[in-house]
Amino acid sequence: MRIRIGYDIELAVNAPTLLLGALHVHPSRQHDLLAAENFRTNPPLRTDQYHDSFGNVITRIAIPEGVRVIRLTNSAVVLDRGVPDPVVPSACQHTLDELPPETYQFLLPSRYSEVDSELLGFAWNQFGNSAPGWARVQAICDYVHQHVRFDYEQACANRTSLGAWRERVGVCRDFAHLAVTLCRCMNIPARYTTGYLGDIGVEPVPSPMDFSAWFEAYLGGRWHTFDARHNQPRIGRIVIAYGRDASDVPITMVFGENQLHRFEVVTDELPEE
């Protein structure tokens, strides 16, 4: 299966500044690109890339004096297996002393994941009797899927997992943050994931196409994909970045006042040749 991905983002700034962005496909999927990503800035500006502490590709753009609007565009075609997310009911939950050291950071509180809050006691009361491992993570997804109502108009940049739990409304990042936090409360490493996810193999939804957020849980010696918002295996996830939560992987981070003028995302299955 071939999937066309891309975006068209336009930002207004009022002074020279720096932009950092998770603007490219994650290295784990770059071998699936049929050609290099066609990333451009308008006006043309110098861009540098580096890998952050999570292994994501981050683009650095210095916006100079005189530039008041910057436009970022990208397009690519990705080869995908075209099968739903794997389901592995036998994946076990590790004891804390069995976990690889690099997973411990995904057990700790972070900007949008308040493990050290009332969610800790709630999680143990709600999921403490569930079977550890895959079944427990799925129980968390089932709960979040039913507890939180998706509403694109209710997107809030500073809503945390605790806020999503109390308000019972949010967008895909809120579903992911709450599920991540509940997993961490149950001593299951969980990491936030952002990327492309189109309406492939499902009925299209009326809301505008956007980047998507889901999460991965560490079970049975590897990371597994879960999605509390859709709560079903999906086809065509293209990862951009992993982190502890959304604060680690913003699509664009501008150091200074800015205003979003345009935001369009494309994720389409292409016809077979």
Order of alpha helices (4+ residues) and beta strands (2+ residues): beta-beta-beta-beta-beta-beta-alpha-alpha-beta-alpha-beta-alpha-beta-beta-beta-beta-beta-beta
